């Protein structure tokens, strides 16, 4: 068993199952290991695995968090539409309230997200893993 497999057996997603990887290209997560897992030092709660779209990128930039511009000196390639990315749970909730929330990969969203966002709301914005990027379930 690899370290990643051992980890995924311990941390659960919002469905109560082992947490899936969100993305390794681009590398995401609080630990930059591809998982939307967190710890007490992550004040932003980077636990929501989203499928990013252009609308959200524009919205995020307007809120002061430019995700799309690469920062090579920090190894950050920039996020583009279609990428999967770990968002802060409070930011996702704010985007939802503003009508700009991206779709969520429930299997890769850590269970701790439920302390900020209810499962019903997450399910309403669930990305269909089998739709090849075509949207909600």
C-alpha positions in Angstrom: 0.0 0.0 0.0 1.4 3.4 -1.0 1.3 6.4 1.4 -1.4 8.0 -0.7 -3.6 4.8 -0.4 -3.0 4.7 3.3 -4.0 8.4 3.6 -7.1 8.0 1.5 -8.3 5.2 3.9 -8.2 7.6 6.8 -9.6 10.9 5.5 -13.3 10.8 4.4 -15.1 12.9 1.8 -18.5 14.5 2.3 -20.2 11.2 1.3 -18.5 9.3 4.1 -16.2 7.5 1.8 -12.3 7.6 1.4 -11.2 11.0 0.0 -10.3 11.0 -3.7 -7.5 13.0 -5.3 -8.8 16.4 -6.6 -5.9 17.3 -9.0 -2.2 16.8 -9.5 -2.2 18.9 -12.8 -2.2 21.5 -11.6 -1.1 20.4 -8.2 -3.7 21.6 -5.6 -4.5 21.3 -1.9 -3.4 22.9 1.3 -0.4 20.4 1.3 0.0 20.7 -2.5 -0.4 16.9 -2.7 -3.5 16.8 -4.9 -6.0 16.2 -2.0 -8.4 18.8 -0.5 -7.5 17.8 3.0 -6.7 20.2 5.8 -5.4 20.6 9.3 -5.7 23.2 12.1 -3.2 25.5 10.4 -5.4 25.9 7.3 -7.4 28.9 8.4 -9.1 29.0 4.9 -10.3 25.4 5.0 -9.2 24.4 1.5 -11.5 21.4 1.4 -13.9 21.9 -1.6 -12.7 20.2 -4.8 -14.2 22.3 -7.7 -14.3 22.1 -11.4 -13.3 25.6 -12.3 -15.0 27.7 -14.9 -14.3 31.1 -16.5 -17.1 32.8 -14.5 -15.6 31.7 -11.2 -12.1 32.7 -12.3 -13.3 36.2 -13.1 -15.3 36.3 -9.8 -12.4 35.2 -7.7 -10.1 37.8 -9.3 -12.6 40.5 -8.6 -12.6 39.3 -4.9 -8.9 39.8 -4.8 -7.8 36.2 -5.4 -6.4 35.9 -8.9 -6.1 32.2 -9.6 -5.6 32.4 -13.3 -2.3 34.4 -13.5 0.8 32.1 -13.4 3.4 32.9 -10.7 6.4 30.9 -11.9 8.7 31.9 -9.0 6.3 30.0 -6.7 5.7 27.1 -9.1 2.1 28.2 -9.7 1.0 27.6 -13.3 -2.3 29.4 -12.9 -5.7 27.8 -12.9 -7.8 27.6 -16.1 -11.4 26.6 -16.9 -11.8 22.9 -16.6 -9.1 22.4 -14.0 -10.0 20.8 -10.7 -8.9 22.9 -7.7 -9.3 22.9 -3.9 -11.2 26.0 -2.8 -11.7 27.4 0.7 -15.1 26.3 1.9 -16.1 29.9 3.0 -15.1 31.2 -0.4 -17.2 28.6 -2.2 -20.1 29.5 0.0 -19.6 33.2 -0.7 -19.5 32.4 -4.4 -22.7 30.4 -4.1 -24.4 33.3 -2.3 -23.3 35.6 -5.2 -24.5 33.1 -7.8 -21.0 32.2 -9.0 -20.2 28.8 -7.3 -18.4 26.3 -9.5 -19.4 22.6 -9.6 -18.1 20.4 -6.8 -16.5 16.9 -7.0 -18.1 15.4 -3.9 -15.8 12.4 -3.9 -12.7 14.7 -3.5 -14.3 17.2 -1.1 -13.2 16.6 2.5 -15.9 15.8 5.1 -14.8 18.9 7.2 -16.5 21.0 4.5 -19.8 20.1 6.1 -19.0 22.4 9.0 -19.4 25.3 6.6 -21.6 24.1 3.7 -24.6 21.6 4.0 -24.5 18.4 2.1 -27.8 19.3 0.3 -26.2 22.4 -1.1 -23.1 20.6 -2.2 -25.2 17.9 -3.9 -27.2 20.5 -5.8 -23.8 21.7 -7.3 -22.3 18.2 -7.7 -20.1 17.6 -10.8 -21.1 14.4 -12.7 -17.9 12.4 -12.6 -19.2 10.3 -15.6 -20.3 13.2 -17.8 -16.8 14.1 -19.2 -17.2 17.7 -18.0 -20.8 18.2 -19.1 -22.0 19.5 -15.8 -24.2 18.6 -12.8 -25.7 15.2 -12.0 
